[in-house]
Amino acid sequence: MNKSCVILLLLSILKIEAAGLKGKILPFIKGNEYLLTLMNYDTRKDSVVRKFSTDELGNFSVEINLSEPLLYSLGNKEKVLLLLLIKPNDQIELSIENEKIVVKGSQDSQYLQDYETFRLGLFKKWLKPVYDSSGAAEKSGNKATLEYWNKQQTYASDSYKAELSQWVRQPFFMRSPAAIHHSLRWHPDNDIALMDSLVANYKINFPNSMLSKQMEAKVLRTKRTAMGMKAPNFISPDQKGISFNLTSTFGKYVLVDFWASWCPPCRQESPTLVRLYKAYRDRNFTIVSISVDDKKDKWLDAIAKDGLIWTNVSEINGWKSPTATLYNISAIPNSFLLDKEGKIIAKNLRGMDLENKLIELMGK
C-alpha cells in the first residue's frame, strides 16, 4: 500500500474533516505574522498549527483539518487576540479591530469571548486595584501598607475565582467543550464539585475526546494538591544545573513557592520571605522557589537582586514547566506549605499570615 493510500485510510478512520477560518484583522501591520495555536490544558505544551499574514486590507483565510472539537488561540508573538473552539466542518468568520472582536459561525467560540469579557471585568474589579496598591506601597517603602495590600491579594484572588466559577456554572457553558478553558482559573480547593460536574459532562457529551481526557487528567492532578495530600515529588535543576529532589527536604517544614522574575506581586513578597527564612532556617524550615521564567539571565538576576539564598529551581520554559504542570500552576504567586512528612498544610500564605503560621508551628 503506497503512502497516499495509507493517508486516505487514516483520514477515513478518524473522520478528519476541514474547518475554515477567515476574516479581517486591523490595524494592518506589515510583516506581522499570526499564529493559530492548539492548546493543551493538561500539559500546557501548546503547538502552533498555522502561521499566516493578512493582506494590506487585513483579510486572511486559513484551513485546518481535525476530527473532533479542539480549542485554539489566535494571536501574534506579543499577545493572544482571542480563543476559538473549532469543530470539523466549521466555517468561522472573524472581525478583529483593536479591542473589538466579532465571531460568526461558532457559538462555542462566542462563549469563550463572553467568558473572557466577564473574566477581564472581574480582574479589573478584584485584582487590578490590589496589584496597583501593592505596587504603590512598595515604591513608598511603607511596610505596613504593603503588608495590608499583600494580605488583601489572597482575599481578592479567592473572590475573583469564586465569582468567575459562578458564571461557569451556567448550563450553556457547562455543556460546551469550551468549558475546559476555565481549568486555568478554578479554585483548587473550593471548586471540587464544579470540577467533578465538568468531567461528568465531558464524558457524556464528548466521550473519548482529547478535551475530555485533558479535563479528567487536569482534575485528577488538581486533587493531588488538595489540603492534606502529600505534595507531588519533583526533580528540577537549580541555578548551577544540579538536580534538586523535593524529597531531600522531608523532615523540615517547607514552603514550595512558585514565582517569576516578571511577577510584581512575587517580587514584593521577597523581603518577607528573606526575613522569615533567616529567622527559621535553623528551626527545620526551608524554602524551595520554583520559577516559571523562560529566560535564565532574568531569573538569575532576580534571585541575586532579591537575595533569595535558599534553593531555587527552574526548567526555564515558562508555563510549560513540568513542575508547574505537576502542581497545576496557572497563576503566580502560588505557594504550598508542607509539614515534615511532606503533606500540604496551607496554601498561598503571604506576609503576616505566613509568619503567624510559622509561629504556630515553631514558636517565635
C-alpha positions as CSV (number, residue, x, y, z in Angstrom):
1,M,0.0,0.0,0.0
2,N,1.5,3.3,-1.0
3,K,1.8,6.4,1.2
4,S,-1.2,8.2,-0.4
5,C,-3.5,5.2,0.3
6,V,-2.4,5.0,3.9
7,I,-3.2,8.7,4.5
8,L,-6.6,8.3,2.9
9,L,-7.3,5.2,5.0
10,L,-6.3,7.1,8.2
11,L,-8.5,10.0,7.3
12,S,-11.5,7.8,6.7
13,I,-11.0,6.0,10.1
14,L,-10.5,9.2,12.1
15,K,-13.2,11.1,10.1
16,I,-10.8,14.0,9.7
17,E,-12.6,17.0,8.1
18,A,-11.7,20.5,7.2
19,A,-12.7,23.7,9.0
20,G,-12.3,27.2,7.7
21,L,-11.3,30.4,9.4
22,K,-11.4,33.7,7.6
23,G,-11.9,37.4,8.3
24,K,-10.2,40.7,8.9
25,I,-7.6,41.8,11.5
26,L,-7.0,45.5,11.8
27,P,-4.9,47.6,12.0
28,F,-2.8,46.1,9.3
29,I,0.9,45.8,10.3
30,K,3.3,45.0,7.6
31,G,5.2,41.8,8.3
32,N,3.1,40.9,11.2
33,E,2.7,37.1,11.5
34,Y,-0.3,35.5,13.2
35,L,-0.3,32.1,14.9
36,L,-3.1,29.6,15.3
37,T,-2.1,27.5,18.3
38,L,-3.6,24.3,19.5
39,M,-4.0,24.5,23.3
40,N,-3.2,21.6,25.6
41,Y,-4.8,22.2,29.0
42,D,-3.2,19.1,30.5
43,T,0.5,19.5,29.7
44,R,0.4,23.2,28.8
45,K,2.6,22.2,25.8
46,D,0.7,24.1,23.1
47,S,1.6,23.7,19.4
48,V,1.4,26.1,16.5
49,V,-0.7,24.6,13.7
50,R,-0.8,27.5,11.3
51,K,1.2,30.7,10.6
52,F,-0.3,33.3,8.3
53,S,-0.2,37.0,7.4
54,T,-3.1,39.2,6.2
55,D,-3.2,41.2,3.0
56,E,-2.9,45.0,3.2
57,L,-6.7,45.3,3.9
58,G,-6.3,42.9,6.9
59,N,-8.0,40.0,5.2
60,F,-7.0,36.4,5.8
61,S,-8.2,32.9,5.2
62,V,-6.8,29.6,6.6
63,E,-8.0,26.0,6.7
64,I,-7.2,23.2,9.2
65,N,-8.0,19.5,9.4
66,L,-9.4,18.0,12.6
67,S,-11.5,15.0,13.7
68,E,-13.1,16.4,16.9
69,P,-13.7,19.8,18.7
70,L,-10.4,21.4,19.8
71,L,-9.5,24.7,21.4
72,Y,-7.1,27.1,19.8
73,S,-5.7,30.6,20.5
74,L,-5.2,33.1,17.7
75,G,-2.6,35.8,18.2
76,N,0.8,37.0,17.4
77,K,4.2,36.7,19.2
78,E,3.2,39.5,21.6
79,K,-0.3,38.5,22.7
80,V,-3.3,36.3,22.2
81,L,-6.2,38.1,20.4
82,L,-8.9,35.5,21.1
83,L,-9.7,31.9,21.8
84,L,-11.6,29.6,19.4
85,L,-13.4,26.3,19.8
86,I,-13.2,24.8,16.3
87,K,-15.2,21.7,15.2
88,P,-14.9,19.7,12.0
89,N,-16.7,21.5,9.1
90,D,-16.9,24.8,11.0
91,Q,-16.8,27.9,8.8
92,I,-15.8,30.7,11.2
93,E,-15.7,34.4,10.3
94,L,-13.8,36.9,12.4
95,S,-13.7,40.6,12.6
96,I,-10.9,41.9,14.8
97,E,-10.3,45.7,15.1
98,N,-8.2,46.7,18.1
99,E,-10.2,45.5,21.1
100,K,-13.5,44.9,19.2
101,I,-14.0,41.3,18.2
102,V,-16.9,39.7,16.4
103,V,-17.2,36.0,15.9
104,K,-19.7,34.3,13.5
105,G,-20.2,30.7,12.8
106,S,-19.1,29.2,16.2
107,Q,-21.4,29.5,19.2
108,D,-18.8,27.9,21.4
109,S,-16.2,30.4,20.4
110,Q,-18.6,33.1,21.3
111,Y,-19.0,31.5,24.7
112,L,-15.2,31.8,25.1
113,Q,-15.4,35.5,24.2
114,D,-18.2,36.0,26.7
115,Y,-16.1,34.2,29.4
116,E,-13.1,36.3,28.7
117,T,-15.1,39.6,28.7
118,F,-16.6,38.7,32.1
119,R,-13.2,37.5,33.4
120,L,-11.5,40.7,32.5
121,G,-14.2,42.7,34.2
122,L,-13.6,40.7,37.4
123,F,-9.9,41.2,37.0
124,K,-10.4,45.0,37.0
125,K,-12.9,44.7,39.9
126,W,-10.9,42.5,42.2
127,L,-7.2,42.1,41.3
128,K,-6.0,45.2,39.5
129,P,-6.8,47.6,42.4
130,V,-4.9,45.3,44.8
131,Y,-1.9,44.9,42.4
132,D,-1.7,48.7,41.8
133,S,-2.0,49.5,45.5
134,S,0.7,46.9,46.4
135,G,3.0,48.4,43.8
136,A,2.5,51.9,45.1
137,A,3.1,50.8,48.7
138,E,6.3,49.1,47.7
139,K,7.6,52.2,46.0
140,S,6.7,54.3,49.0
141,G,8.6,52.0,51.3
142,N,5.6,51.9,53.7
143,K,5.9,48.3,55.1
144,A,2.6,48.4,57.0
145,T,0.7,49.5,53.9
146,L,2.5,46.9,51.8
147,E,1.7,44.2,54.3
148,Y,-2.0,45.2,54.2
149,W,-2.3,45.1,50.4
150,N,-0.3,41.9,50.2
151,K,-2.8,40.3,52.6
152,Q,-5.7,41.6,50.5
153,Q,-4.3,39.8,47.4
154,T,-5.4,36.4,48.8
155,Y,-8.9,37.7,49.5
156,A,-9.1,39.4,46.1
157,S,-7.9,36.2,44.3
158,D,-10.4,34.0,46.1
159,S,-13.3,36.4,45.4
160,Y,-12.2,36.7,41.7
161,K,-12.2,32.9,41.3
162,A,-15.5,32.4,43.2
163,E,-17.4,34.9,41.1
164,L,-15.9,33.5,37.9
165,S,-16.9,30.0,38.9
166,Q,-20.5,31.1,39.4
167,W,-20.5,32.3,35.8
168,V,-19.1,29.0,34.6
169,R,-21.9,27.1,36.3
170,Q,-24.4,28.4,33.7
171,P,-25.9,25.3,31.9
172,F,-24.9,26.6,28.4
173,F,-21.3,26.8,29.3
174,M,-21.2,23.6,31.4
175,R,-22.4,21.7,28.3
176,S,-19.9,23.4,26.0
177,P,-16.5,21.8,25.1
178,A,-15.2,25.4,25.7
179,A,-15.6,24.9,29.4
180,I,-12.2,23.3,29.8
181,H,-10.7,26.8,29.4
182,H,-11.8,27.5,33.0
183,S,-9.4,24.8,34.2
184,L,-6.8,27.5,34.1
185,R,-8.5,29.5,36.9
186,W,-10.7,27.3,39.0
187,H,-10.1,27.3,42.8
188,P,-8.2,24.0,43.6
189,D,-10.0,23.5,46.9
190,N,-13.3,25.3,46.6
191,D,-14.3,24.1,43.1
192,I,-14.0,20.3,43.5
193,A,-17.8,19.8,42.9
194,L,-17.6,22.0,39.8
195,M,-14.6,20.0,38.5
196,D,-16.4,16.7,39.0
197,S,-19.5,18.1,37.2
198,L,-17.4,19.2,34.3
199,V,-15.7,15.8,34.0
200,A,-19.1,14.1,34.1
201,N,-20.5,16.4,31.4
202,Y,-17.5,15.8,29.1
203,K,-17.7,12.0,29.5
204,I,-21.4,12.2,28.4
205,N,-21.2,14.8,25.7
206,F,-17.6,14.3,24.4
207,P,-16.6,10.7,25.3
208,N,-13.1,9.7,24.4
209,S,-12.3,13.2,23.0
210,M,-8.9,14.8,23.5
211,L,-10.5,17.6,25.5
212,S,-12.4,15.1,27.7
213,K,-9.1,13.3,28.5
214,Q,-7.4,16.6,29.2
215,M,-10.2,17.7,31.6
216,E,-10.1,14.4,33.5
217,A,-6.3,14.5,33.8
218,K,-6.4,18.1,35.0
219,V,-9.0,17.4,37.7
220,L,-7.0,14.4,39.0
221,R,-3.9,16.4,39.2
222,T,-5.7,19.3,41.0
223,K,-7.0,16.8,43.6
224,R,-3.4,15.6,44.2
225,T,-2.5,19.0,45.6
226,A,-5.6,19.3,47.9
227,M,-5.1,20.2,51.5
228,G,-3.8,17.2,53.5
229,M,-2.4,15.4,50.4
230,K,1.3,14.6,50.2
231,A,3.0,17.1,47.9
232,P,3.9,15.6,44.5
233,N,7.6,15.0,44.3
234,F,9.6,16.7,41.6
235,I,13.2,16.8,40.4
236,S,14.3,20.1,38.8
237,P,17.7,21.8,38.1
238,D,18.9,24.6,40.3
239,Q,20.9,27.7,39.2
240,K,24.0,25.6,38.6
241,G,22.2,22.9,36.8
242,I,22.3,20.4,39.7
243,S,19.2,18.3,40.1
244,F,17.2,19.0,43.2
245,N,14.7,16.4,44.6
246,L,11.9,17.7,46.8
247,T,12.1,14.5,49.0
248,S,15.5,15.8,50.2
249,T,13.6,18.4,52.3
250,F,11.3,16.0,54.1
251,G,11.9,16.2,57.8
252,K,11.5,20.0,57.6
253,Y,8.7,22.4,57.2
254,V,8.9,23.5,53.5
255,L,7.4,26.5,51.6
256,V,7.1,25.5,48.0
257,D,6.9,28.8,46.2
258,F,6.0,29.4,42.5
259,W,7.1,32.7,41.2
260,A,8.8,34.5,38.3
261,S,11.2,37.5,37.8
262,W,8.5,39.4,35.8
263,C,5.8,39.0,38.5
264,P,5.5,42.2,40.7
265,P,3.4,40.5,43.5
266,C,6.0,37.8,43.7
267,R,8.9,40.2,43.9
268,Q,7.0,42.3,46.5
269,E,6.9,39.3,48.8
270,S,10.7,38.6,48.6
271,P,11.7,40.8,51.6
272,T,9.2,38.9,53.8
273,L,10.4,35.5,52.6
274,V,14.1,36.5,53.2
275,R,13.3,37.7,56.7
276,L,11.3,34.6,57.6
277,Y,13.9,32.3,56.1
278,K,16.7,33.8,58.1
279,A,14.5,33.6,61.3
280,Y,13.5,30.0,60.9
281,R,16.1,28.2,58.8
282,D,17.8,26.8,61.9
283,R,14.5,25.5,63.2
284,N,13.7,22.9,60.5
285,F,12.2,25.4,58.0
286,T,13.3,26.0,54.4
287,I,12.0,27.4,51.1
288,V,12.1,26.0,47.6
289,S,11.3,28.5,44.9
290,I,10.2,27.3,41.5
291,S,10.4,29.9,38.7
292,V,8.2,29.8,35.6
293,D,10.7,32.2,33.9
294,D,11.7,31.4,30.3
295,K,14.9,33.5,30.3
296,K,17.7,32.2,32.6
297,D,19.5,35.5,32.8
298,K,16.5,37.3,34.2
299,W,15.8,34.5,36.6
300,L,19.3,34.6,38.0
301,D,19.3,38.4,38.1
302,A,16.1,38.4,40.2
303,I,17.5,35.8,42.6
304,A,20.6,38.0,43.2
305,K,18.7,41.3,43.5
306,D,16.1,39.9,45.9
307,G,18.7,37.9,48.0
308,L,16.9,34.6,47.6
309,I,19.5,32.5,49.4
310,W,17.6,29.2,49.6
311,T,17.0,26.5,46.9
312,N,15.9,27.9,43.6
313,V,15.0,25.7,40.6
314,S,13.6,26.2,37.2
315,E,13.2,24.4,33.9
316,I,13.4,27.8,32.1
317,N,10.4,27.1,29.9
318,G,7.7,29.3,31.2
319,W,4.3,27.8,31.8
320,K,5.4,24.6,30.1
321,S,7.4,23.8,33.2
322,P,6.8,20.2,34.2
323,T,6.9,21.1,37.8
324,A,4.3,23.9,37.4
325,T,2.2,21.5,35.4
326,L,2.5,18.9,38.2
327,Y,1.2,21.4,40.7
328,N,-1.5,22.8,38.3
329,I,0.0,26.3,38.4
330,S,-1.7,28.7,36.1
331,A,-1.2,31.9,38.1
332,I,1.5,33.2,40.4
333,P,2.4,33.9,43.2
334,N,1.3,30.4,44.3
335,S,2.7,28.5,47.3
336,F,2.2,25.3,49.4
337,L,3.4,24.9,53.0
338,L,4.4,21.3,53.7
339,D,4.8,19.6,57.1
340,K,7.7,17.5,58.0
341,E,6.1,14.5,56.2
342,G,5.6,16.4,53.0
343,K,1.9,16.9,53.4
344,I,0.2,20.1,52.3
345,I,-1.0,22.0,55.4
346,A,-1.5,25.5,54.0
347,K,-1.7,27.3,50.7
348,N,-0.9,30.8,49.4
349,L,0.0,32.3,52.8
350,R,1.6,35.7,52.5
351,G,3.1,38.3,54.8
352,M,1.8,38.1,58.4
353,D,-0.4,35.1,57.6
354,L,2.7,33.1,56.7
355,E,4.6,34.5,59.7
356,N,1.8,33.6,62.1
357,K,1.6,30.1,60.7
358,L,5.3,29.6,61.2
359,I,5.0,30.9,64.8
360,E,2.1,28.4,65.4
361,L,4.3,25.6,64.1
362,M,7.7,26.5,65.5
363,G,7.2,29.3,68.0
364,K,8.6,32.8,68.0
